[in-house]
């Protein structure tokens, strides 16, 4: 999965696999999390948000099953 750098104080890179609806967030402190069953519109919203960290906090962190992978 390709990871795209984002301009955020909380998130350094974002990856998304549309086939499995898996979102991967790499945080600036080094932790990496996978979020499952994330619809394409959430990824699109995250990538177009003025603040990726704020968007993820409001729409992703507690809304989708997650797993720490790194």
C-alpha positions in Angstrom: 0.0 0.0 0.0 1.3 3.4 -0.9 1.6 5.9 1.9 1.1 9.6 1.2 2.7 12.2 3.4 0.2 14.8 4.8 0.7 18.1 6.4 -0.5 17.5 10.0 0.9 17.9 13.5 -0.6 14.5 14.4 -0.5 12.3 11.3 2.6 11.9 9.1 1.3 9.5 6.4 -1.9 8.0 5.2 -2.6 4.9 3.1 -5.9 3.5 1.8 -6.8 0.2 0.2 -10.2 0.6 -1.5 -10.5 -3.2 -2.2 -10.4 -4.0 1.5 -11.6 -0.6 2.8 -8.6 -0.4 5.1 -7.2 2.9 6.1 -3.6 3.1 7.5 -2.5 6.1 9.6 1.1 6.6 10.6 1.3 9.1 13.4 4.1 11.7 13.9 5.2 9.8 17.1 5.8 6.7 15.0 2.7 4.5 15.8 0.9 3.0 12.9 -2.8 1.9 13.0 -5.0 0.1 10.6 -8.7 1.1 10.5 -11.2 -1.4 8.9 -14.3 -1.0 6.8 -13.6 2.6 6.2 -15.6 3.9 3.2 -13.9 5.7 0.3 -15.7 9.0 1.3 -14.0 9.0 4.7 -10.6 8.6 3.0 -11.5 11.4 0.5 -12.7 13.6 3.4 -9.5 13.0 5.4 -7.3 13.8 2.4 -9.2 17.0 1.6 -9.6 18.2 5.1 -7.9 21.4 6.3 -6.7 19.5 9.3 -6.2 15.7 8.9 -5.8 15.2 12.6 -9.1 17.0 13.4 -11.0 15.1 10.7 -9.7 11.8 11.9 -10.5 12.7 15.5 -14.1 13.5 14.6 -14.8 10.9 12.0 -12.4 7.9 12.2 -10.7 7.2 15.5 -13.8 5.9 17.4 -16.0 5.1 14.5 -14.0 2.2 13.0 -12.4 -1.0 14.3 -8.6 -0.4 14.6 -5.5 -2.4 15.2 -2.0 -1.1 16.1 0.5 -2.5 13.6 3.6 -0.6 14.4 
